Amino acid sequence: MSEFLWRIARVARLRFFYQAARGRTSVVTALYVLVAGFISLSTLGVAAYVLDWPLIFPVLGPTAFLIFYSPARTMAWPRNCILGHLTALLCGVLIHLILVYFFPGALFGGKLTLVEVIGASAAMALSALIMVFARILHPPAASTAMMAATGYFTSVDRVLGLALSLVVLSLEGVLLHRIAGVEYPWWREPNEEEDLPIRTKLGELTPPPAEDPYRRMAHRLATRRD
């Protein structure tokens, strides 16, 4: 199947690295993010409309952007996308339940309260802490934690809908990247560690890419660190 998709992409001259190697990196990247992002999210939106099921959420927007703009980054891989959002969801729901128990009168008043602000901030901080320690970094998941803390995911339909949409979005990322010729794992690459996104005056604290020259080229083009 992958060989078939590869041949289709070659005939259509849509292979990402082929176009990028011809000096069209910025243009191709922008068009690729535009087309792939629209296809992936509109598919979920149409499915949500037809099935009358919540499958489209604001938090999926930045996730889709990250998947198609920086597919070489571990934080854009399916493992981080799915586990990051689900971890943030659990953190947000936990904070929400605590707020409901201790401050029931401060919620659901139709106006943003200080308790909700603190709760949303606490949910984001807690989810960030867990994602860092568990090495499942996915920045868009912070939005999921904040939304859950404010009571957005109080229904089972929305929780299941988010989980299903994350799986579908990850599969769409795999399929579209395969067609475009972009390296992107089904779950994660073995023996790959999360990059350290820290830059200092002495240089950037990031492990070098693999020794293979083609993987180095893919890393340089896909991560867009220029």
C-alpha positions in Angstrom: 0.0 0.0 0.0 2.8 2.4 0.9 4.6 1.7 -2.4 1.3 2.4 -4.3 0.9 5.7 -2.5 4.6 6.5 -3.2 4.0 6.0 -6.9 0.9 8.2 -7.0 2.8 11.0 -5.3 5.7 10.8 -7.7 3.4 10.9 -10.7 1.5 13.9 -9.3 4.9 15.6 -8.5 3.7 16.3 -5.0 6.6 14.8 -3.1 7.6 17.2 -0.4 11.4 16.7 -0.4 11.5 16.6 -4.2 10.0 20.1 -4.3 11.9 21.3 -1.3 15.2 20.2 -2.8 14.4 22.5 -5.8 14.6 25.5 -3.5 10.8 25.8 -2.8 10.9 24.8 0.8 9.0 27.8 2.2 6.3 27.8 -0.5 5.8 24.0 -0.5 5.7 23.9 3.3 3.0 26.7 3.4 0.9 25.0 0.7 1.3 21.6 2.3 0.2 22.9 5.7 -2.7 24.7 4.1 -4.0 21.7 2.1 -3.2 18.9 4.7 -4.6 21.0 7.5 -7.8 21.7 5.6 -8.3 18.2 4.5 -7.7 16.6 8.0 -10.0 19.0 9.9 -12.7 19.3 7.3 -13.0 15.5 7.2 -13.5 15.5 11.0 -16.0 18.3 10.7 -18.0 16.6 8.0 -18.0 13.3 10.0 -19.2 15.3 13.1 -22.0 16.8 11.0 -23.1 13.5 9.5 -22.9 11.5 12.6 -24.2 14.3 14.9 -21.3 13.5 17.2 -18.7 16.0 18.7 -15.6 15.3 16.7 -14.3 18.8 16.0 -12.7 20.8 18.8 -10.6 24.1 18.9 -7.7 22.2 20.5 -7.3 20.1 17.3 -6.3 23.2 15.2 -2.8 23.7 16.8 -2.3 19.9 16.9 -3.0 19.6 13.1 -0.7 22.6 12.4 2.1 20.9 14.4 1.6 17.6 12.7 1.9 19.0 9.2 4.4 21.8 9.8 7.0 19.9 12.0 6.4 16.2 11.4 10.0 15.4 12.4 9.5 16.8 15.9 8.6 14.2 18.5 5.9 16.5 19.9 4.1 16.2 16.6 4.1 12.3 16.6 0.9 10.4 17.3 2.1 9.1 20.7 2.6 12.7 22.0 -0.5 14.0 20.3 -2.8 11.4 21.7 -1.3 10.8 25.2 -0.6 14.5 25.6 -4.2 15.5 25.0 -5.6 12.7 27.1 -3.2 13.5 30.0 -4.3 17.1 29.8 -7.9 16.1 29.7 -7.6 14.0 32.9 -5.8 16.9 34.6 -8.4 19.3 33.6 -11.3 17.1 34.7 -9.6 16.4 38.0 -9.2 20.2 38.7 -12.8 20.8 37.6 -14.1 18.2 40.1 -12.1 19.7 42.9 -13.5 23.1 42.1 -17.0 21.8 42.0 -16.5 20.1 45.3 -14.9 23.0 47.2 -16.4 26.1 45.3 -19.8 25.0 43.9 -21.1 28.6 44.1 -18.3 30.1 42.1 -18.9 28.0 39.0 -21.6 28.0 36.3 -22.5 31.6 37.0 -22.3 32.7 33.3 -19.3 35.0 34.2 -15.7 34.1 34.5 -14.6 34.0 38.1 -11.3 34.1 39.9 -11.8 30.5 40.9 -12.1 29.4 37.3 -9.0 31.4 36.3 -7.0 29.7 39.0 -8.4 26.3 38.1 -7.6 26.7 34.5 -4.1 27.8 35.3 -3.6 25.0 37.7 -4.8 22.4 35.1 -2.4 23.7 32.5 0.5 23.7 34.9 -0.3 20.2 36.2 -0.6 18.8 32.7 2.6 20.5 31.6 4.4 19.0 34.6 3.2 15.4 33.8 4.0 15.8 30.1 7.5 16.9 30.8 8.2 14.1 33.2 6.5 11.4 31.1 8.2 12.8 27.9 5.0 13.2 26.0 5.4 16.9 25.2 2.6 18.3 23.1 2.0 22.1 23.7 -1.5 22.2 22.2 -2.7 19.8 24.9 -2.4 22.7 27.4 -5.6 24.1 25.9 -7.4 20.9 26.5 -6.5 21.1 30.2 -7.8 24.6 30.5 -11.0 23.8 28.6 -11.6 20.7 30.8 -11.0 22.7 34.0 -13.7 25.2 33.0 -16.2 22.4 32.5 -16.2 21.9 28.7 -15.6 18.2 28.9 -18.3 17.3 31.5 -20.2 15.0 29.1 -19.1 11.5 28.1 -19.9 12.3 24.4 -17.3 15.1 24.3 -14.7 13.0 26.1 -15.1 10.1 23.7 -15.4 12.4 20.8 -12.1 14.0 21.6 -10.3 10.7 22.0 -11.7 9.4 18.7 -10.9 12.6 16.8 -7.3 12.4 18.1 -6.9 8.9 16.7 -8.5 9.9 13.4 -6.3 13.0 13.1 -3.2 11.0 13.8 -4.2 8.5 11.1 -4.8 11.3 8.7 -1.4 12.7 9.4 0.2 9.3 8.7 -1.7 8.9 5.4 -1.1 12.4 4.1 2.5 12.3 5.1 2.9 9.0 3.3 1.4 10.5 0.1 3.7 13.5 0.4 6.8 11.5 1.1 7.3 12.9 4.5 8.8 10.7 7.2 6.2 10.3 10.0 5.8 7.3 12.4 2.6 5.4 13.1 3.2 5.9 16.8 6.8 7.0 17.5 10.3 6.3 16.2 12.3 3.8 18.3 15.2 5.2 20.4 14.1 8.7 19.6 14.2 11.2 22.5 12.4 14.5 22.8 14.5 17.5 21.6 15.5 19.9 24.3 14.0 23.2 23.0 16.6 25.4 24.9 18.9 27.8 23.3 21.8 29.5 25.1 24.6 31.9 24.2 26.9 28.8 24.0 24.7 27.1 21.5 21.5 25.1 21.2 21.0 22.3 23.7 19.6 19.8 21.1 20.8 16.4 20.3 22.1 16.1 16.7 20.1 14.2 14.1 20.9 10.7 12.9 24.2 10.0 11.1 22.5 9.1 7.9 22.8 12.1 5.5 19.3 11.6 4.1 17.7 11.6 7.6 19.7 14.8 8.4 18.3 16.4 5.3 14.8 15.3 6.3 15.4 16.6 9.8 16.6 20.0 8.5 13.7 20.4 6.0 10.9 19.2 8.2 11.7 20.9 11.4 12.2 24.3 9.7 14.7 25.5 12.3 16.1 28.4 10.3 
